[in-house]
């Protein structure tokens, strides 16, 4: 079941509410999400069912009965309690029929500030769609017990490889600045058809915008806002291994650029055509052959040069 319309999990970036000093514990690796009550709301059950209709009224009633919705003081919220404008409710995301992924993430590095994980194909970085417990973030929170763990960047659910996560909220801005100022070097590997007689460009640039359906990206005419460095590493028959270095970080950039060259990445269910939508059953035998292979930067907190390489490999 999809949990749609959820509020923003704490302590993820992007929350629109003024921050308050509320310390509620994780439950099974899930940090609480927060929602604020507006003027005119009736009782808590009515409000939650109307505010987030992607979750049925009966399921909200069950969550309230199980003590999975809390007030700021940690007290259990009750279904027929009246709502107060500005009141905040905290709840824990949960999917009763969440499918299991046959993969586990692996921690490659950890210190007081940073955690580096190797994410398998098909696993979302954060809870989304039909995955909560199976997401990388929740798995790592359960494993480490670190409630403040937060991804410093994202890679597609279909893509495997390196993900950096910050362990302390006060460190996030310094790490985010590395990505914003392009002081971090990321390298990807991809498997696609061999180029044959085609001359690969050293750099491919184009203008990318959201496409249709909503989960796709498309190229349009206009000034380039995306750039990828491309290098052929080796060929094996009609297939080849490529090194891709994104200079910018647009959604699906590497996948769209390779497809535009007539070399769609193997296993891509979105490009050039949609073979399976994001809600379709998984085909674990056909992973996207795209790997976040290495990442290099100078750690803003320790001053150390960091270079990490994925232990995963593509099928070539």
BELDAJO-V597903 format. One record per pair of residues at least 4 apart in sequence whose ideal C-beta (glycine too) atoms are under 8 Angstrom apart, sorted by the first residue. I is the first residue (numbers start at 1). J is the second residue. If there is no record, write none. Layout:
I,J  I,J
//
This chain:
1,95  1,96  1,97  1,130  2,54  2,129  2,130  2,279  3,54  3,55  3,93  3,94  3,95  3,132  4,52  4,53  4,54  4,55  5,51  5,52  5,53  5,54  5,55  6,33  6,52  6,54  6,55  6,93  7,33  7,34  7,35  7,52  7,91  8,12  8,14  8,15  8,16  8,33  8,34  9,30  9,31  9,32  9,33  9,93  9,126  9,127  10,15  10,22  10,24  10,31  10,32  10,33  10,34  10,90  11,31  11,147  11,148  11,150  11,169  12,126  12,150  13,150  13,172  15,19  15,34  17,34  17,36  17,88  20,72  20,88  22,34  22,72  22,88  22,90  24,32  24,70  24,74  24,90  25,147  26,30  26,31  26,141  26,145  26,147  27,32  27,68  27,92  28,133  28,138  28,142  29,133  29,138  29,139  29,140  29,141  29,142  29,143  30,92  30,93  30,94  30,127  30,132  30,133  30,138  30,141  31,141  31,147  32,70  32,90  32,91  32,92  33,90  33,91  33,92  33,93  34,88  34,89  34,90  35,48  35,51  35,52  35,88  35,89  35,91  36,86  36,87  36,88  37,41  37,47  37,83  37,84  37,85  37,86  37,87  37,88  37,89  38,85  39,85  40,85  41,46  41,47  41,50  41,83  41,85  42,46  42,47  42,82  42,83  43,47  43,79  43,80  43,81  43,82  43,83  44,48  44,64  44,69  44,77  44,78  44,79  44,80  44,81  44,82  44,83  44,89  45,49  45,57  45,60  45,61  45,64  45,79  45,80  46,50  47,51  47,83  48,52  48,55  48,60  48,64  48,69  48,89  48,91  49,53  49,55  49,56  49,57  49,60  52,60  55,59  55,60  56,60  57,61  58,62  59,63  59,96  60,64  60,69  61,65  61,79  62,66  63,68  63,69  63,91  63,94  64,68  64,69  64,76  64,77  64,78  64,79  65,79  67,76  68,91  68,92  68,94  69,76  69,77  69,89  69,90  69,91  70,74  70,75  70,76  70,77  70,89  70,90  70,91  71,75  71,76  71,77  71,87  71,88  71,89  71,90  72,88  72,90  77,81  77,89  83,87  93,127  93,132  94,132  95,130  95,131  95,132  95,133  98,130  98,131  98,132  98,133  98,134  99,130  99,131  99,134  99,282  100,134  101,120  101,122  101,123  101,131  101,134  101,282  102,284  103,120  103,121  103,122  103,123  104,120  104,139  105,117  105,118  105,119  105,120  105,123  105,136  105,139  105,140  106,117  106,118  106,311  107,115  107,116  107,117  107,118  107,140  107,143  107,144  108,116  108,117  108,118  108,162  108,308  108,310  108,311  109,114  109,115  109,116  109,308  110,114  110,115  110,116  110,144  110,167  111,302  112,167  112,168  113,166  113,167  113,168  113,171  113,299  113,301  113,302  114,164  114,165  114,166  114,167  114,171  114,175  114,299  114,301  115,140  115,144  115,146  115,149  115,164  115,165  115,166  115,167  116,162  116,163  116,164  116,165  116,295  116,308  117,136  117,140  117,162  117,163  117,165  118,160  118,161  118,162  118,163  118,310  118,311  118,312  119,123  119,125  119,136  119,155  119,159  119,160  119,161  119,162  119,163  119,292  120,160  120,312  121,158  121,159  121,160  121,287  121,288  122,157  122,158  122,282  122,284  122,287  123,131  123,134  123,135  123,136  123,157  124,128  124,129  124,131  124,134  124,135  124,136  124,157  125,135  125,136  125,137  125,151  125,154  125,155  125,157  125,163  126,135  126,136  126,137  126,151  126,154  127,131  127,132  127,135  127,137  127,138  128,135  128,157  129,278  129,279  130,279  131,135  132,138  133,138  133,139  134,138  134,139  135,139  136,140  136,151  136,163  137,141  137,149  137,150  137,151  137,165  138,142  139,143  140,144  140,146  140,149  140,165  141,145  141,146  141,147  141,149  144,149  146,167  148,166  148,167  148,168  148,169  149,165  149,166  149,167  150,165  150,166  150,169  150,172  151,163  151,164  151,165  152,164  152,165  152,166  152,172  152,175  152,176  152,179  153,163  153,164  153,179  153,249  154,163  155,159  155,161  155,162  155,163  155,292  156,252  156,255  156,288  156,290  157,278  158,267  158,268  158,269  158,287  158,288  158,290  159,188  159,288  159,290  159,291  159,292  160,287  160,288  160,290  160,291  160,292  160,310  160,312  161,188  161,291  161,292  161,293  161,310  161,312  162,292  162,293  162,294  162,295  162,308  162,309  162,310  163,292  164,175  164,295  166,171  166,172  166,175  167,171  168,172  171,175  171,301  172,176  173,177  174,178  174,300  174,301  175,179  175,300  176,180  177,181  177,183  177,300  178,183  178,184  178,297  178,300  179,184  179,249  182,247  183,297  183,298  184,295  184,296  184,297  185,245  185,294  185,295  185,296  185,297  186,245  186,246  186,292  186,294  186,295  187,243  187,244  187,245  187,293  187,294  187,295  188,243  188,244  188,245  188,246  188,254  188,290  188,291  188,292  188,293  189,233  189,241  189,242  189,243  189,244  189,290  189,291  189,293  189,314  190,241  190,242  190,244  190,254  190,258  190,265  190,289  190,290  190,291  190,314  191,239  191,240  191,241  191,242  191,265  191,266  191,289  191,314  191,315  191,316  192,239  192,240  192,242  192,258  192,263  192,264  192,265  192,266  192,289  193,238  193,239  193,240  193,263  193,264  194,235  194,237  194,238  194,239  194,240  195,199  195,200  195,232  195,240  195,263  198,261  198,262  200,230  200,231  200,232  200,261  201,230  201,261  202,229  202,230  202,231  203,227  203,228  203,229  203,230  203,247  204,227  204,228  204,230  204,257  204,260  204,261  205,224  205,226  205,227  205,228  206,219  206,224  206,226  206,256  206,257  206,260  207,219  207,220  207,221  207,222  207,223  207,224  207,225  207,226  208,217  208,218  208,219  208,220  208,225  208,226  208,250  208,251  208,252  208,253  208,256  209,217  209,218  209,220  210,214  210,216  210,217  210,218  210,251  211,216  211,217  211,218  212,216  212,218  213,274  213,277  215,270  215,277  215,278  216,252  216,270  216,271  216,274  217,250  217,251  217,252  217,253  217,255  217,256  218,256  219,256  219,260  225,248  225,250  226,248  226,250  226,253  226,256  226,257  227,246  227,247  227,248  228,244  228,245  228,246  228,247  228,248  228,253  228,254  228,257  229,244  229,245  229,247  230,242  230,243  230,244  230,245  230,257  230,261  231,242  231,243  231,245  232,240  232,241  232,242  232,243  233,240  233,241  233,242  233,243  234,240  234,241  234,316  235,239  235,240  235,241  236,240  236,241  236,316  239,266  239,316  240,316  241,314  241,316  242,258  242,263  243,293  244,254  244,257  244,258  246,253  246,254  248,253  249,253  250,256  252,256  252,270  252,271  253,257  254,258  254,265  254,290  255,259  255,264  255,265  255,268  255,270  255,271  255,288  255,290  256,260  256,271  257,261  258,263  258,264  258,265  259,263  259,264  259,265  259,268  259,271  259,272  264,268  264,271  264,272  265,271  265,288  265,289  265,290  266,288  266,289  267,286  267,287  267,288  267,289  268,288  268,290  269,274  269,275  269,276  269,280  269,286  269,288  270,274  270,275  276,280  276,281  276,283  289,314  289,315  289,316  290,314  291,310  291,312  291,313  291,314  292,310  293,309  293,310  294,307  294,308  294,309  294,310  295,306  295,307  295,308  296,305  296,306  296,307  296,308  297,305  297,306  298,303  298,304  298,305  298,306  299,303  299,304  299,305  299,306
//
